[in-house]
């Protein structure tokens, strides 16, 4: 007990001194090996190596590169134009167009931050111009951006799949209906609260022109996801094809991508991988040690003796993940908690794929919750608006997402239906 | 520019060139492999394996690159515990701790490398000595430790933290 308290004190001390999570995990790994393991620290490096020596991980940098390329290009602008033309005759059409664009862009980029920045940079001024309130526009964009992590391809789902040894293709498939459900939920809300906003006239000409300009962007999710679900491509091959497609489209069709942009996207991806990969490697290394010491199994036993009902467990797990989402980034939370929660979920008969969806949606909400909600911070920086305005704007959306989370938690068919 | 600044720049330029080149090769290999397969031309020997090893090299180089760009993930909910007046000192102590951790793991990684040499391990599929790839591990830890040592000595060189 004392040794565990020492470990907690060390972690808290390191956090106070602004030590990054990679270094903290290395400290934790070393401590756990020294105190509870056999003291051979070289095993940490060996486990780190075997953790990242996997073909499936190749998809992560490629999806990140792809998202980064699209963030710099014109795909988002063209998607918004198509969605705007389609929803012009609906009250709150521009807001609905924004949510739908976020959902489609999410189906290409796999990243919440990229979705928010790429769509938001174009949609935010348009929403303000059309008379939407600042707080609503910011809330819709920050929340719409989070769809990037549940609608496949999703990098958090890839991480969950790797760390729990669950099929990534099945996770992607399971994410489709929850993604559609959350999009409908957000879209419905935007239409209802903005019914007073004057509708625009629908124009077949504008729709035709926007479709002509946006057809290359609209085809992309079909190629990417169609390739994966049909079994034609593995997720890694699909990521490579999507990257090639986005490079060709942005550089030669949309003519939006300079060589400087390419360098910046590569640099961006490399540093992002630099923060993600060591984390993945160290977390998996610690998980291997914990598993060999049967810690997850013991925790699962303890949990099942303390909490008998599956419903209570689901509620407790959601509460835990929502709190974790407030203070921890998504990747770290998945890498640290997913193996433990999966083992616990098993004892209550929760499908690991369903658990992955629940975990992703929980941490998706964490992108919106202060103090460290990533989308709040990105929205504050990208749109130069006060933090308070953004937080006020996302509050109703968080309530909606919580409702969505409860439905997804207690209706597993929504996640598992397409797998059957 | 100070010596520390020059060292940081040299490290960054060298590592980013290797990392970006590796990503270009990964992308090229995987795409060519898919295209060749689709046109019935077979596939490139070891394309996926080579790509994985290159990705690992990129991942480890990224450890230092992320440090130099302030991109390492860090939970910030306890940032307010230390008063603003002591914030710079806390950052400096944090840099010293990170330098120590990464340097210590650099030393451990050398043991890892020596083991690979001693056992004559070969890379899967492409059958080259494993240590020629694994040498990136101690390098990455030491390069990151050196960066944090420089940040501790001259905090003005420590990058502002990015959002993610």
Interface residues (C-beta under 8 A of the other chain):
Chain A: X12 X14 X15 X16 X17 X18 X19 X20 X21 X22 X23 X26 X27 X30 X41 X42 X44 X45 X46 X49 X52 X53 X54 X55 X57 X58 X61 X62 X65 X113 X233 X236 X237 X240 X241 X243 X244 X263 X266 X267 X269 X270 X271 X272 X273 X274 X275 X276 X277 X278 X279 X281 X326 X327 X328 X329 X331 X332 X371 X372 X374 X377 X378 X381
Chain B: X16 X19 X20 X23 X24 X26 X27 X30 X31 X33 X34 X48 X49 X51 X52 X55 X56 X58 X59 X60 X61 X62 X63 X64 X65 X66 X67 X69 X71 X72 X73 X74 X75 X76 X77 X78 X79 X81 X82 X90 X91 X93 X94 X97 X98 X101 X102 X104 X105 X108 X109 X111 X112 X115 X134 X137 X162 X163 X164
